[in-house]
Amino acid sequence: MNGHTGIGQRLKALRAVAGLSLQEMAEQTGLSVPYLSRVENEKANISIINLRQIANALEVPLASLFLDEIEASIQLSRKEERRAMILNVCEGKKCTEEWLLTDPKSKLEPALIRLPVGTNGGKPFGHEGWEFIWVLKGEIHYTVGASEFDLHEGDTLYYQAILPHYFRNDGKKTAEFLVVATPWSF
């Protein structure tokens, strides 16, 4: 870790909340008062082992020391910011896919697919990663490799996406389903 992570400020604040002096912290962790002071003032690096000792003394989970970094990964995607594309057109009806996150650095790729009656997602294809499907409305016929599934509202499906997969709507109304792929692929 470098001295510019803000971890020192977080440690100082947590120590204050715990009501511990630097001397008490040093006694509980086995680390010196000058070293702890340098860490809190962002003038010294700290190892994970020492962070664990401090977290134990503060009675907090080690991960809580990194909350700023974790909170920075939160993403909000407003409806008007999202992108959609036409996956396929069958008999003039469009099968669309709307990406629910806008940052391609996301670890997941969630999308909402709207599949009118008589449409499909195009040719079978496979790609790296895994996919999770959740049917929100209607029914879809889903093929994964050599396996076929008739999925109804509320059904889920999970599979390794390297297997060629394909879907179509043979039902009586437009189907909507959530697809969550990892890693981001499009």
C-alpha positions in Angstrom: 0.0 0.0 0.0 1.2 3.5 -0.6 0.9 6.4 1.9 -1.8 8.1 -0.2 -4.7 5.7 0.2 -6.5 7.5 2.9 -6.2 4.5 5.1 -4.3 6.4 7.8 -7.2 8.9 8.2 -9.7 6.1 8.4 -7.5 4.4 11.1 -7.3 7.6 13.1 -11.1 8.1 12.9 -11.8 4.5 14.0 -9.3 4.8 16.8 -11.1 7.9 18.0 -14.5 6.2 17.9 -13.0 3.3 19.9 -11.7 5.8 22.5 -8.2 4.5 22.2 -5.0 6.6 22.6 -2.0 5.9 20.3 -0.3 4.4 23.4 -3.2 2.0 24.0 -3.3 1.1 20.3 0.4 0.4 20.4 0.0 -1.9 23.5 -2.8 -3.9 21.9 -1.1 -4.3 18.5 2.6 -4.6 19.4 3.3 -1.7 17.0 5.2 1.4 18.1 3.5 4.7 18.9 5.8 6.6 16.4 5.0 4.1 13.6 1.2 4.2 14.3 1.4 8.0 14.2 3.3 8.0 10.8 0.7 5.6 9.4 -2.2 7.7 10.6 -0.6 10.8 9.1 0.0 9.0 5.8 3.8 9.2 6.2 4.4 5.4 6.4 3.3 2.4 4.5 1.5 -0.4 6.3 1.3 -4.1 5.6 -1.8 -6.2 5.6 -0.5 -8.1 8.7 -0.2 -4.8 10.6 -3.6 -3.7 9.3 -5.1 -7.0 10.6 -3.6 -6.3 14.1 -5.1 -2.8 14.1 -8.5 -4.1 12.9 -8.5 -6.7 15.7 -7.6 -4.0 18.3 -10.4 -1.8 16.9 -12.8 -4.8 16.8 -13.7 -4.1 13.2 -13.5 -6.4 10.1 -10.3 -5.9 8.1 -12.4 -5.1 5.0 -14.0 -2.1 6.7 -10.7 -0.3 6.5 -11.1 -0.3 2.7 -14.7 1.0 2.5 -13.7 4.1 0.5 -12.4 1.9 -2.3 -15.4 -0.4 -2.0 -17.9 2.5 -2.1 -16.1 3.9 -5.1 -17.2 0.8 -7.1 -20.9 1.6 -6.6 -22.6 2.3 -9.9 -25.9 4.0 -10.5 -27.4 3.6 -14.0 -30.4 5.9 -14.8 -32.9 4.6 -17.2 -32.3 7.5 -19.6 -28.5 6.8 -19.6 -28.8 3.1 -20.7 -28.1 1.8 -24.2 -30.2 -0.6 -26.1 -29.6 -2.5 -29.4 -31.7 -4.6 -31.7 -30.6 -8.2 -31.5 -32.7 -9.5 -34.3 -35.7 -8.6 -36.5 -38.2 -11.4 -37.2 -41.3 -10.6 -39.4 -40.8 -6.9 -38.7 -40.7 -7.4 -34.9 -37.6 -6.3 -33.0 -35.9 -8.3 -30.3 -34.0 -5.8 -28.2 -31.4 -5.9 -25.5 -31.0 -3.0 -23.0 -27.8 -2.9 -21.0 -28.6 -2.1 -17.4 -25.1 -0.8 -16.5 -23.3 1.9 -18.4 -19.7 1.2 -17.3 -17.9 -1.5 -19.3 -15.5 -1.9 -16.4 -18.3 -3.6 -14.5 -17.7 -7.2 -13.4 -21.2 -8.1 -14.5 -23.1 -7.4 -17.7 -26.8 -7.3 -16.8 -29.3 -6.8 -19.7 -33.0 -6.8 -20.2 -34.1 -8.6 -23.3 -37.6 -8.0 -24.8 -38.7 -10.7 -27.1 -41.9 -10.2 -29.0 -44.0 -13.3 -30.0 -42.3 -15.1 -32.9 -38.9 -13.6 -32.5 -35.5 -15.0 -31.4 -32.1 -13.8 -30.4 -30.4 -14.7 -33.7 -28.0 -17.5 -34.4 -26.7 -19.7 -31.6 -23.4 -18.4 -30.1 -21.1 -19.0 -27.3 -18.6 -16.8 -25.5 -16.3 -16.7 -22.4 -17.9 -16.7 -18.9 -21.2 -17.6 -17.3 -24.8 -16.4 -17.8 -27.8 -16.3 -15.5 -31.3 -15.9 -17.0 -34.4 -14.9 -15.1 -37.7 -14.8 -17.0 -39.7 -11.7 -15.8 -42.7 -11.9 -18.2 -44.0 -14.4 -20.7 -42.3 -17.6 -21.8 -39.1 -18.4 -23.8 -37.6 -21.5 -25.3 -33.9 -21.6 -24.5 -31.3 -23.9 -26.0 -27.9 -24.4 -24.3 -25.6 -26.8 -26.1 -27.7 -29.9 -26.7 -30.2 -29.1 -23.9 -33.5 -27.4 -24.4 -35.6 -25.6 -21.8 -39.1 -24.1 -21.8 -38.8 -21.3 -19.3 -41.8 -19.5 -17.7 -42.3 -16.4 -15.7 -40.1 -16.7 -12.6 -37.9 -19.5 -13.9 -34.1 -19.1 -13.9 -31.3 -20.7 -15.8 -27.5 -20.7 -15.2 -24.9 -22.0 -17.5 -21.4 -21.8 -18.8 -21.6 -19.4 -21.7 -19.0 -21.1 -23.9 -21.8 -23.5 -24.8 -23.7 -22.2 -27.9 -27.0 -20.7 -26.7 -30.1 -19.5 -28.4 -33.6 -18.3 -27.4 -36.9 -17.7 -29.0 -40.5 -16.8 -28.0 -43.1 -19.3 -29.1 -45.5 -18.0 -26.5 -48.6 -15.8 -26.8 -47.2 -12.5 -25.5 -44.0 -10.5 -25.4 -41.4 -12.1 -23.1 -38.9 -10.1 -21.0 -36.0 -11.7 -19.3 -32.9 -10.6 -17.4 -29.6 -11.9 -18.5 -26.5 -11.4 -16.3 -23.2 -12.3 -18.0 -19.8 -12.3 -16.5 -17.3 -11.1 -17.6 -18.6 -8.1 -19.5 -18.4 -9.2 -23.2 -20.1 -6.6 -25.4 
